[in-house]
Amino acid sequence: MEQKKPTATNAGIELVIFDCDGVLIDSEILCKRVLISMLYDLGVEIDGDYFDTHFLGKSYESAKAQIAEDFNTRLPEAFRDDYLTALLTVFAEELVPTPGLETILQRLLVKKCIATSSHPERVTFSLRTTALDKVFNGYVTTSAEVTRGKPAPDIFLLAAEKMGVSPEKCLVIEDSDAGIEGALSAGMSVVKYTGASHLETGQPVIFEGVPVIEHWHDLPKRYPKLFNVIT
């Protein structure tokens, strides 16, 4: 599918679609640690860069296929459930929202929802653990609801449809290249968020015209009409 150019402006935005992991919650650093350890136990050695390149923002099935291709290793049937169990144990002890998120969500004037590649059970647990479930009130779309996950546009288009907003009136906040590609293909405006622990500052510009923010307080500066003014 031909990638559309970003159309990021203040005008006409009626819905902000947030990715979850690495955007709303500071989880990718935890996912990386758990997955690298579990793969190592199977004789598959990857580093953080490999995780960021091949797994960030993508579904489990995509990661599974990548491991099979690169390491000629088929993950055990129980691996997904074992990974989820181990991850949720870590989440219960260490998971927090990304810095400054709560204030931004409180100031947001338009509709908001979540579009994530994560397993539904994991999303539910994550939102409850960080108390974000009360903020988003069940407005969550996961990759389990679409045939094609990110970088396809399907999950973003479905999220917008469920919220009753046309794609050109949506702003997507993403941390992964796969998510950004999918949002652009959906004809939506996009911002790359790099404020979570798994991303280093000074991220390279891969998508021309897609703005990058390192802190949540930079979002109202770029989209002032979407937020209440602090008095």
Sequence and secondary structure as in RCSB ss.txt:
>XXXX:A:sequence
MEQKKPTATNAGIELVIFDCDGVLIDSEILCKRVLISMLYDLGVEIDGDYFDTHFLGKSYESAKAQIAEDFNTRL
PEAFRDDYLTALLTVFAEELVPTPGLETILQRLLVKKCIATSSHPERVTFSLRTTALDKVFNGYVTTSAEVTRGK
PAPDIFLLAAEKMGVSPEKCLVIEDSDAGIEGALSAGMSVVKYTGASHLETGQPVIFEGVPVIEHWHDLPKRYPK
LFNVIT
>XXXX:A:secstr
         STT  EEEE TBTTTB  HHHHHHHHHHHHHHTT    HHHHHHHTTT  HHHHHHHHHHHH    
 TTHHHHHHHHHHHHHHHH  B TTHHHHHHHB SEEEEEESS HHHHHHHHHHTTTHHHHTT EEEGGGSSS T
TSSHHHHHHHHHHT  GGGEEEEESSHHHHHHHHHTT EEEEE  STTS SS    STT  EESSTTHHHHH GG
GB    
